[in-house]
Amino acid sequence: MIRIGLRDARAHFGRFVMSIIAIALGVSFVVGSFCFREMMSSQVDQMLASNSDADVYVRGSEEQKNDETSLDMSSSSSSASSSSSSSSSSSSSSSSDESKSYNRIDESLADVIAKVQGVKTVSVTYSVSGIVLVGKDGNAVSTTGAPTLALGLAKGTWRAATLAEGRWAKTKNEVALHSFAAETAGLKVGDTTKLVYPDGAADVKVVGIFDTDSSQAGAIIVGLAPSVAKDYFQQETGQIGMVRNIGVYGSANDGKPLTAAQQRTLADRIGKALPAGSKARAVTGQQVRDDSAAATKKALGFIQPLILIFAIIALFVGSFIIANTFSMIVRESMRGYALLRSVGASPAQVFSTVIVQAIVLGLVGSGCGIGLGWGMVRLIVAGMDRMGMPMSGAVDPSPSDMLVGLLVGVFVTLIGAALPARRAAMAPPIQAMNETVNPEKPVWPRGVAGVMMIAGGAIAWLFCWRIALAKADNTVPISPWHWLNDWGTSLGTGWPLGVGAGLVVIGVIVLAPALVGPAGAILGWIPAHVFTVTGRLATRNLSRGKRRTANTAAALFVGVAIVSCLSVVASSAKASVTGIVDSGLTSDFSAMSAANGRIPDDAVKAIKSTQGVGSVSRSRMLLGVTYGSGSNKATAMTFAEQPSLFTNVFAPVTNSGDADKALRGGELVVGITVAKDNGWKVGDTVTVNGRQVVVDKEATAKAQADYQQQVQSKIAALQAEAQRLMAAGDAAGAQAKIDEAKQAGEDAQHVDPSTLVKTKTLDTHVKARIGAIIENSVYRSMVLMNDALAGKIANDYTMFTIMLFVNAKDGEDLAALKKRLVDAVKPYYVVNVQDREEFKSTMSSMVDQILIILYALLALSIVIAVFGIVNTLALSVSERTRELGLLRAIGTSNGQVRGMLAIEASMIAVLGTLIGVVVGTAAGVVIRQVYESNGLERLSIPWGQLGAFLLCSIAVGVVAALPPARRALKVPVLDAVATD
Amino acid sequence: MGRHSAVKTPRGATMGAGKATTAAGANGTAADGEVVARAIDLTKTYGDKDSQVVALDHVNVEFMRGQMTAIMGPSGSGKSTLMHCMAGLDKPTGGKVIVEGLDVSAMNQRQLTKLRRDQIGFIFQSFNLVPTLTAEENILLPLQIAKRPIDRAWFDKVVDVVGLRSRLTHRPSQLSGGQQQRVACARAIMARPSVIFADEPTGNLDSHSSREVLGFLKNSVREYGQTIVMVTHDPRAASYADRVLVLADGRITQDLRHPTYDEILEVFAGEGDEVEDGPQADATSREGAE
């Protein structure tokens, strides 16, 4: 029996091609998704191993809620690497899921640690954000998504980095570049270029090039002189002498990384040595790496389920195509099976001949799929490499991945083949073939079940919406029932949303067969009137196999639903953003830093002095501001604004109070989210804690005195030397020493006093009244105050400009002004001047980028759906051989046959797309509604796009009908008629 | 459109519903009546050189307008092949087929489609109707496919003749076998083709239904001058025909004009076993053997 099955498999191989493709696609998605996840996680591990390679880290002991992450994204090498990898692969989920942050610790601890036994080197790596490297071509170097990292590097501070050429940077005008950065920028050792520091561009010389053990996923790494990096880091954080962590390299393993046990011993030893009250803790490098890896992997986690959804679609269609294919094969071989039965084969044996074929098919398909999945990941990696994001993670599937793929493939094939195989097994020994398709079981039970599920989903969505509403406005109850309210509040919006979506999707799939009849009548109206006969025949054919039609359409439905849901959300997001600009933003231009950091003060000046500029309003961010007192401090992004903000730049959407008056009057204007989180109301008074960095006069005086003394003693020593040489008769030598001493004295005169200025951080506590609460979505999570108040809390060292709003003088030609503005900021490289339209489009283009990926996935699911339609039609054509023969015998032309099948296929496609668009749009509307308070203020349904989906689906149908039509027409009319 | 009803052959008129014997007419050749379709030196072989099967062996035959011709013969005699070639369903290996003066054997797909729309009607043994369409839609299908106007009066007439008025809205699955075949006949006649080819139209029917269908076909020949070529096994069915051609091994062995049932049985008696009730007829003499 098995031999018969194998032989049949070989004979039917041509038939199996489509099934194999479908299974292969499905399996490839499964394998690919696993592979991709493993590749990413091995990449993350590799990067962490080389980037946070210290054996022990000393870090703060108190966890902190920190809202600054989005601005100073990377302040130490370990968190830098994790944020770089996460933002490079998923800019959408950048910093929200990052590793926890801890309180900063005093850098002087490094001296304490250095004395601990077993410590080889102690390194404090400062990193500076917002640095831009200018390449050989004079343009800023950037790669897709990955940031530019500037680290203070010297010998021994980073074990995994090895100098390939040259040396480390020593001054502000020198840099060492990572080999990838050098390559991307087209720079080599000895070249001179520009580097844009947070406070402006400077000419720098490339003095060295270094390599790291793993690729850096496209991050541009610039090695600065440690002292320079430290300066900027302190400016950025507004804290002096504080670092995020201290890396320790142990000596126990002869310079090689320590084992986990050695790390633990060293960490314990350091932990003991740390002074009490230092709020510091020593942890092993392994633990830090594991934590970061977990955080990063969590941030990347959304990719795999997304790929898996499409794998499920592919496999669903695949099992379907297989069922169809086997139905055809079984139908055609029925006589053979009848013969087998009549010579004594048992039903089980006949069953096995079919199942053997299925297994062969499943194995071949899965095998191809594994290869395809592997190729897919390879392709992605190659693509990322081309986009400037080299990956060195392992891309080859592990045996377990392959096994999963194989099992999934074979399992799906068996499911698909089971029913037809049963039909074959049940073949009576003398088969009376009946051409007429057996009437289907009624579909109304499915209709009822489907409607109920959809209703359940809709209720879940409604519930979710009420929860969101209640969350946004405390006065609105979720429902009239108390118990439900409590439950709903604790549940949050995520679950009901997901459950609702799941129920609706499954409900629609269940309901679909019942929809085919009415949908056929409605959708068929046009074709039935345009192409009278063919249209009517096509429409009626659809209702013949309602389940089959519905399942075929379902493949398209799921893909289209996902994509249209996301396009509604995306388009609403865009509309909301442009809505802000249109309704709120009154300034003509905005300027911000492309590096997502500060705008250099010189650039601000340049813009202000540009001819034609009327007024410039700048937003300055205050660093490290907390509210309240004691241990219960709250943080919020705090900005200093011009008093004219609400009249000249943004119209406020006031919740309570008078925003304009409050700002002008030195009161706080609080975003509604912040107000709600802290329970603040207009009229409350809160303590604002800030920092000011001031010159520490005592320390400065001391430093100067010390310096003076040092110079003096040096001169004295030189003079003493000179006298000694003079005494020894070496006049020339003595003269040289005297000159040297003079020189030293002169040098001391010329020394830049600022290098001797010592600063200290002052904590400030200012009481302020909350004057207004506003709802503008951009300000929701911010606290605004005017410059005067901000000046009491922070000073220039702890505030920096992140955005400028420029108003032109009356009657100024905006286009010309824009050109002048762009020219004015050109030397600063990072500053981007945008007019209102551009401001809108930068926001939208981010959304568009995400959409592109979605469309790629849509394209894939369409390809799979086309396979499904082709296959279903092929089966239908094979079942209707005689009918088609008859139609042709009575004068149906080839064109009419083709047209009929095309209409049939198009209607299946349109049905799937239409339901998909409806469900997807509904889901999108619900999501928008639920996240209204998170910025999705406007609903925008991209009708054009959704319409395009529908038009596309017609084309898809027409294309899908081609192969079955060719097959139907290949059969001579006579054969078709004579088939029995 | 009215050309067929105009050509009312006298022969058709003289024939009774039963089996009027006109043995003399058998020799009357094709002098009277117009030739609708003709095969010239028609040859059809299947298979390759080594195992060649000759289905038609240089057949020459003419079919007259307004006649019902039955083609009989044992299995494998080539009767179906002859009909298929005549109808343009099959391409002959050699020779020509002319229908209404058009060379069918030289036609391409497009021309063949046009031929089927305008000149030819079909009735098959089974599976004659499109299952998704009602009886009425099935009857009108050829006209609609050809985008020809529907002659309602003619439709009513045909429907009344086949007696299907009450079943028009039924689907084929709701009709009996005889009713289905009557719908098929109505469909074939509806377009008033030059010639209707019927392939064992009563093959699957009980004797009562058979009589109904054959009566209807006969009637259409008599009343409207329809031309019908029918392949059949059944001598009783053949006895409705004006002319019976008997094929054996790809050649026409007999050409009977208005044979009686008994005459037909006689022809097959000598040849043995093909006809179910053959043995009863062995007494009568053979006639018309060439």
Interface residues (C-beta under 8 A of the other chain):
Chain A: E435 T436 V437 P439 T532 V533 R536 L537 R540 N541 R544 R882 E883 L886 L887 R888 A889 I890 G891 T892 S893 N894 Q896 P972 V973 L974 V977
Chain B: H84 L89 D90 Q109 R110 T113 K114 R116 R117 G121 F122 F124 F127 N128 L129 V130 P131 T132 L133 E137 L141 P142 Q144 I145 A146 K147 S173 R187 D199
